């Protein structure tokens, strides 16, 4: 019996490698409020947003000032372990040509399309052990949209572009997740049941479509701004999760992602409260912190930042208080941002795109976490979509002028010697032509059963 099981396992392995599929074990999943790696070890994320693809430059900003490698090496050396990369759907339209790239500093980027530059970025991160999650920041390159669709870029386009990206980077666990839409806000709702405005339902539709291609990605869902007439930052209000949690077809891949800012972005009543800044943990608990504290799901603060990081100014006190809250609760975070040309927040780099703002690094250092390199760290990112199999063992214990972009606006019976425990083998075959996947699950002593995702 066990010889047959071994032979069947060997056949599966031969099939996997004979047909060019890639073995991957470096993706993340969730358990309670934690993000875990494939071995079950806790993962903590501390990174930076690097914007530009979502603007009419259609490429990362700063490539007019430095080689891409400079930014990647700098970010790794400073202790960050991932990037959040915003993009817009217009970037994939004919005629959306990358611009403002210095050809001398970045000769390898000359003549590439936006997505080919993204390939280069992912390959660069991969070789350095840095992770990435992609962020659909805008439909067009002009401004953020309240809803996940507009008249020019409908829901189908939103989901299809996501499916294209997920297929393109299938098997490369450097790309760890998808931030489905940046900062939904009014008229966006949560739990209303209105398919035209209910962001929770839209996130489920998109998330399920992506999981049908790659069930191992983290699906990152931001909040809205107003729930039951209680207003907060765009994308920051996750009060609705308590009554209407996001429910995906593949469990243990969901991460909620609030955005939070200080008075340097806009005034809010809690900044002028008599008990400021000691009132702030209560504010965060109300709008999004309870999700982590009640063990509902992991949280990654998808954006926070500001120009002031001292302990005397209002914005500085807010930033330091949030860092303290992150440290106390071991929360994942992505700082806004690398770029100095975020008008109301500035960045980790000064205006020369070279000098590091050391005060911000000193503030963030206590909450920086180790690198979590992917299993594909020595494999270049694919330039074209490739069919992939996910194979895992499941244990039975189971120089033109740059565009200046404003900061964020307001508002997963035998022999004598006991036989080995049963082993389940899960193999996913993705058919690129049909866009469907099949999972084959084999446990020793059981028949193989194809299960469509």
C-alpha positions, 0 to 999 in steps of 0.5 A: 500500500505504501509502495503504491502511495510512494509511486503515485507521489513520484508520478505526480512529481514527474508530471509537475516537472515534465510539464514545466510547472513551478514548485512554490512554498513561499506564499503566506497565509493567515491564522487568526490575526497573524500572517504565517509563512508556509511552515507556520512561522509568524511573518511581520511586514514593515515596508514602504509605498513607492508610487509612480505607476499610477501617475501619467509617468506610468513608471516608478518616480525617481528613475529620473534621478537614480538607477532603480537598483539604488532605491532597492538597495537603499530600502533593503539597507534601511531595514524595510522588508517589502514594497507596496506598489500602486498602479492605475488601469490606464497604465495598460492602455495603448499609448500609456508610455513610461516617461521621465526615466533617465536613460543613462542611469537606467539604460535597461529600462529604455524602450520597455512598457510599464508592465515590463518595468514592473517585471524589472522591479519584481525581479530586483526585489526578488534577488534582494529578498524583498516582498511586494504587494500590488495596489490598484491605486486608481482607474486612470492616472488623474485622480483617485476614485471613490468606487472601484469602477468608473464610466471609463474603467468598469468592474469587469476591467478592474477584475480582468486587469487584476487577473492578468497581473496575478497570472503574470506573476503566478508562481513568483512568491515575491508578489505576496498579495493584492490590495484590491482598491485604494481608499474607497469612500462615499458613496462607497458602503459596507454591508448595504447589499447594494452591488453598485456601492457595497465595497465589501461585496465588490472585494469578495467578487474580485478576491474570489476571481483572483483566488481561482487563479492563485489561492495563495495570495494575500487578499488585502481589503481596505475600509471605506470612510463612513459607516453608520454615519461615523466618518473617518479617513478614506479607506480607514473605516473598518467598523463594518467588519464586525457585522459584515466580514469579507468572506472569500472562497479560500479561507485564511488569505484575507488581510484588512488594511486601514489608512491613517493620517495626522493633522498634516493631511487634514484636521480631525476632531481627535487631534484637538481633544483635551486628552490628545494624544492619549486618546488615539489608541481608543480611536484606532481600536474603534475604527480598525484595531479591534479586528486585530485585538479580537483575533478576527484577521490580520491587519496591515496599516497600508498607509500612514506618514507625515512630514513631522516626526518630532514629539512636540508638534501635533502631527509628530505626536500622532506619528509617534503614538501610532508607532507605539501602538504598532509596537505594542500590538505587533501590527504589520505596516506599510509607510507612505512613502519612499517618494519625497514628492508626496506633497503633504507627507514627504517621504523617506528620501529628501528632495534630492532623491538620495539623502535619507530622512534619518529622523523618520528611520529612527522613529520607525526602527523599533517596529521594523521586522526581518526580511522574509525572502520568498522561495523563488528568490533566485528565479527571475520574474516572468515576462509573460504569463506562464501556467503554474502548479502549486505543489505543497505537502499538507500534514495531517495535523492540520529627466523631464520634470516629474509629476508632483503627486499630493499625498493621500487626500482626506476624505490568508491495522498495519505492520508491527512498526507503525506506518507513517502518518498519511500525507496529503498532496495538493497539486493545482493545474492552471489552464491559461487558455481557459482561465480555470484551475483544477486542484488534485488532492491525494491522501495516502489510502484515498483516491485522487479527486479533481476539485475545481476551484 
